[in-house]
């Protein structure tokens, strides 16, 4: 049985998917609203696609709802 390989996304891919700025994505991650990524190096962070998709689902598919959380 072949196991499915994980897919990782970079910040640029996530921000394009959500139509938000990099600053907004990093603000959400820092605040704990979005999933934390995995650091590969000093300037490289990746996010598991499954974690990002779960985040989007938790927002009801609408990233604007994240801003409204207390």
N, C-alpha and C positions, 0 to 999 in steps of 0.2 A: 504494500500500500504506500503510495506516494503522499507525503505530507505537503500541504500547501505552504509555499514560501511566503513569509511576511512581506508586505509592501510598505515601504517607508516614503514619507513625503517631506519635502523641504518647505520652509516658510513661504517661499514664493508661490509654490503650488497651492498651499492652503489658503493664502490670501486671495489668490485668483479664484479659487473655488467658492470662497465666501464673499467675495467682492468687498474686502476690507483692506485697510492699510497694514503694513508690517508693524507699525507702532501699536495699532489696535490689537493685533494678535498677541504681541509680546506683553501688552498691558493685561490682557485676559489671562495669559499663562501665569504671569507674575501674581495676579490676584487669586489664582486658583480656580478660575472659572472655566478655563480651557485646560486640556491635558498637558502635563509637562512632557517635554521632549527628552531625547537621549542625546547627550553631547558626544560627538565623535572627535572633536578637536576644539581648539580655541575659538574657531569661527564657524563651526559646522554643527548644527543641531537638526535632528530628524524626529519625525513623529510617526508612530504606527498608524497606518491608514484605518485600521479597525477602531483605534481610540478616537481619531478625528471624526469618523462616521458616527460613532456613539455620541460624541459631543454634539454633532449637528442634529441628531435625532432627539437628544435631550432638550434642544432648543426648539423643537417642533419644526425643524428645517429652516428656521428663520434666525439668522445670526443676530439680528437687531434686538431680539429678546434678551440676549445676554447682558446688554448694557443696562437693562431695567432692573436686574437683580440687585437686591440690597447688599 
